[in-house]
Amino acid sequence: MIYRASHVTRSKQVSSPLSKELKKKFSKKSVRVIEGDSIKIVRGEFKGVDGKISKISVQKSSLAIEGVKKEKTKGEKFDVYVHSSNVIVTGLNSDDKWRVSKLQGKKPSKKKEPSIKETKVEKDEKKTDEKKESSNKESKVEKTKEGEIEEKKTLSKETKIEKTKEEDEE
């Protein structure tokens, strides 16, 4: 199922464990890594190397880290991708305020939760507003009916005048 997972599911799987300090601070064990996070490689050929994440491959669930490169026989250097489970996050990229608030256990929205008293007052105000609107709608309907009636009367007067003019001309 890991290999047949959708892009969204695979994106969630690109997570790494947090360092001891960050575990204490955020009360979380792991986090979805993003570009700019500081990490330390714990397993593999580049064990002990510290760096920042420069690229993320969701397909491979791996990360390219600044400073971790291999050299081809012709002299070209290329990024080495390290699996996300082989690193520990030592520093977080705090550009995304939503991410930081989620890690701290706060709700990301900045909306103030209304108290019980405020909600009761708001409900009462809404009810009175609805009553006013419904009475306004009824009066508008009556006005439009009267307006239609007046228009019909004026049309009939105009037609009478036109008819009398036509009769006079004949």
C-alpha positions in Angstrom: 0.0 0.0 0.0 2.9 2.3 0.6 4.0 2.1 -3.1 0.5 2.5 -4.4 -0.4 5.4 -2.2 -1.8 8.6 -3.6 0.3 11.8 -3.8 -1.4 13.3 -0.7 -0.8 10.2 1.4 2.8 10.0 0.3 3.3 13.6 1.1 2.1 12.9 4.7 4.6 10.0 4.9 7.6 12.3 4.3 8.1 12.9 8.0 11.1 12.5 10.3 11.5 12.2 14.1 12.2 15.3 16.1 15.3 15.9 18.2 15.0 15.5 22.0 14.9 19.3 22.5 12.1 19.7 20.0 10.2 16.7 21.4 10.1 18.4 24.8 9.2 21.8 23.3 6.3 20.6 21.0 5.3 17.3 22.7 5.4 15.6 19.3 7.5 12.7 18.2 7.7 13.4 14.4 6.9 16.2 11.9 6.3 16.5 8.2 9.5 17.9 6.9 9.6 20.9 4.5 12.4 22.7 2.7 14.5 24.9 5.0 14.3 22.5 8.1 17.7 21.8 9.7 18.4 18.1 10.0 21.1 15.6 11.1 21.7 12.3 9.2 21.6 9.4 11.6 22.1 6.4 9.3 23.8 5.6 6.1 26.9 6.7 4.2 26.6 10.3 5.4 26.0 9.6 9.1 26.7 12.6 11.3 26.3 15.3 8.6 24.2 18.3 9.5 22.5 20.5 6.9 19.3 22.1 5.6 16.8 20.4 3.4 17.1 21.8 -0.2 14.7 19.5 -2.0 12.0 16.9 -1.2 11.1 13.9 -3.3 7.6 12.8 -2.4 7.8 9.8 -4.8 10.9 8.4 -3.0 10.1 9.8 0.5 13.5 11.2 0.6 15.4 14.5 1.0 18.2 16.3 -0.7 20.4 18.1 1.8 22.7 21.0 1.2 26.3 19.9 1.3 25.5 16.2 0.7 26.7 15.5 -2.9 28.4 12.8 -4.8 30.8 13.2 -7.7 30.4 11.5 -11.1 33.4 10.1 -13.0 33.4 13.1 -15.3 33.6 15.5 -12.3 30.0 16.6 -12.1 28.3 16.7 -8.7 24.8 15.6 -8.0 22.5 15.6 -5.0 22.2 12.5 -2.9 18.7 11.8 -1.6 18.5 10.4 2.0 15.3 8.6 3.1 13.3 10.7 5.6 13.4 8.0 8.3 17.2 8.2 8.3 17.4 11.8 9.6 16.4 13.7 12.8 15.0 17.2 12.6 17.1 19.6 14.7 15.6 22.9 13.6 12.3 23.9 12.1 11.6 26.4 9.3 9.2 28.8 11.0 8.1 30.7 7.9 4.7 28.9 7.9 2.8 30.3 11.0 0.1 27.7 10.5 2.6 24.8 10.8 4.1 26.3 14.0 0.8 26.8 15.7 -0.2 23.2 14.8 3.0 21.9 16.4 2.4 24.0 19.5 -1.0 22.4 19.8 -2.9 25.6 19.2 -5.7 26.0 16.7 -4.3 27.6 13.5 -7.2 30.0 13.1 -7.0 33.3 15.0 -10.7 33.6 15.5 -11.8 34.2 19.1 -14.2 31.6 20.4 -17.3 33.3 21.7 -18.4 32.7 25.3 -21.8 31.2 26.1 -23.3 34.6 27.0 -22.2 36.2 23.7 -23.7 33.3 21.7 -27.0 33.7 23.4 -27.0 37.5 22.7 -26.0 36.9 19.1 -28.8 34.4 18.6 -31.4 36.8 20.0 -30.1 39.6 17.7 -30.3 37.2 14.7 -33.9 36.3 15.6 -34.9 40.0 15.8 -33.1 40.8 12.6 -34.9 37.9 10.8 -38.3 39.2 12.1 -37.5 42.7 10.8 -36.4 41.4 7.4 -39.5 39.2 7.1 -41.8 42.2 7.9 -39.8 44.3 5.4 -40.3 41.7 2.7 -44.0 41.6 3.3 -44.3 45.4 3.1 -42.2 45.4 -0.1 -44.6 42.8 -1.6 -47.6 44.9 -0.8 -45.9 48.0 -2.3 -45.1 46.2 -5.5 -48.6 44.9 -5.8 -49.9 48.4 -5.3 -47.4 49.7 -7.8 -48.5 47.1 -10.3 -52.1 48.0 -9.8 -51.3 51.7 -10.4 -49.4 50.9 -13.5 -52.3 48.9 -14.9 -54.6 51.9 -14.2 -52.3 54.3 -16.0 -52.0 52.0 -18.9 -55.8 51.7 -19.2 -56.1 55.6 -19.1 -53.5 55.9 -21.8 -55.2 53.4 -24.0 -58.5 55.2 -23.5 -56.9 58.5 -24.5 -55.3 57.0 -27.6 -58.6 55.4 -28.5 -60.4 58.7 -28.3 -57.7 60.4 -30.4 -58.1 57.7 -33.1 -61.8 58.2 -33.1 -61.5 62.0 -33.4 -59.1 61.5 -36.3 -61.5 59.3 -38.2 
